[in-house]
């Protein structure tokens, strides 16, 4: 067994919301930046129901002026069996 990081979707979502507010941006602002027709994707990110695709994550980090690692919240307690 080996410990590998797993993304905590709920905590990552809470983190996205916190970072967005710290940057002084509304959900509508992010919707316009990403060119989304509706704000649903951003709400799903913040609720932990979905994660941004990697390309959107890179843009989100740039917009929020943080590193990718500052957005994602990981949990190291997941044990994954590795077969030799």
C-alpha positions as CSV (number, residue, x, y, z in Angstrom):
1,X,0.0,0.0,0.0
2,X,1.2,3.5,-0.8
3,X,-0.3,6.8,0.3
4,X,-1.2,9.0,-2.7
5,X,-2.9,12.4,-2.6
6,X,-6.6,12.6,-3.4
7,X,-8.3,15.9,-4.2
8,X,-10.9,16.8,-1.6
9,X,-13.6,18.3,-3.9
10,X,-15.7,19.9,-1.2
11,X,-12.7,21.7,0.5
12,X,-11.3,22.6,-3.0
13,X,-14.7,24.2,-3.8
14,X,-14.8,26.1,-0.5
15,X,-11.3,27.2,-1.3
16,X,-12.3,28.4,-4.8
17,X,-15.1,30.5,-3.3
18,X,-12.8,31.9,-0.6
19,X,-10.1,32.9,-3.2
20,X,-12.7,34.4,-5.5
21,X,-14.0,36.6,-2.7
22,X,-10.5,37.6,-1.6
23,X,-9.8,38.6,-5.2
24,X,-13.0,40.8,-5.1
25,X,-14.6,38.8,-8.0
26,X,-18.3,37.8,-8.2
27,X,-19.5,34.5,-9.7
28,X,-20.8,36.7,-12.6
29,X,-17.2,38.0,-13.1
30,X,-15.8,34.5,-13.4
31,X,-18.7,33.5,-15.7
32,X,-17.7,36.3,-18.1
33,X,-14.0,35.6,-17.8
34,X,-14.6,32.0,-18.8
35,X,-17.2,32.9,-21.4
36,X,-19.8,30.5,-19.8
37,X,-23.4,31.0,-20.9
38,X,-24.6,30.4,-17.3
39,X,-22.9,30.5,-13.9
40,X,-23.7,26.9,-13.1
41,X,-20.2,25.5,-13.7
42,X,-18.8,28.0,-11.2
43,X,-21.4,27.1,-8.6
44,X,-20.7,23.4,-9.1
45,X,-16.9,24.1,-8.5
46,X,-17.7,26.0,-5.3
47,X,-20.1,23.3,-4.0
48,X,-17.5,20.6,-4.7
49,X,-19.9,18.9,-7.2
50,X,-17.3,19.2,-10.0
51,X,-13.7,20.3,-10.5
52,X,-12.6,22.8,-13.1
53,X,-11.0,21.1,-16.2
54,X,-7.2,21.5,-16.2
55,X,-7.3,24.3,-18.8
56,X,-9.9,26.2,-16.7
57,X,-7.9,25.6,-13.5
58,X,-4.8,27.2,-15.1
59,X,-6.9,30.3,-16.1
60,X,-8.5,30.4,-12.6
61,X,-5.1,30.4,-11.0
62,X,-4.0,33.3,-13.2
63,X,-7.2,35.3,-12.6
64,X,-6.9,34.7,-8.8
65,X,-3.2,35.3,-8.9
66,X,-2.4,32.1,-7.1
67,X,-0.6,28.8,-7.9
68,X,-2.5,25.7,-8.9
69,X,-1.5,24.2,-5.5
70,X,-3.1,27.1,-3.7
71,X,-6.5,26.1,-5.3
72,X,-6.5,22.4,-4.9
73,X,-7.0,20.9,-1.4
74,X,-5.6,17.3,-1.2
75,X,-5.9,14.6,1.4
76,X,-2.9,12.2,1.9
77,X,-4.9,9.6,3.8
78,X,-5.9,7.6,0.7
79,X,-4.1,4.3,0.5
80,X,-3.8,2.8,-2.9
81,X,-2.6,-0.8,-3.4
82,X,0.3,-1.1,-5.8
83,X,1.1,-4.5,-7.3
84,X,4.6,-5.3,-8.3
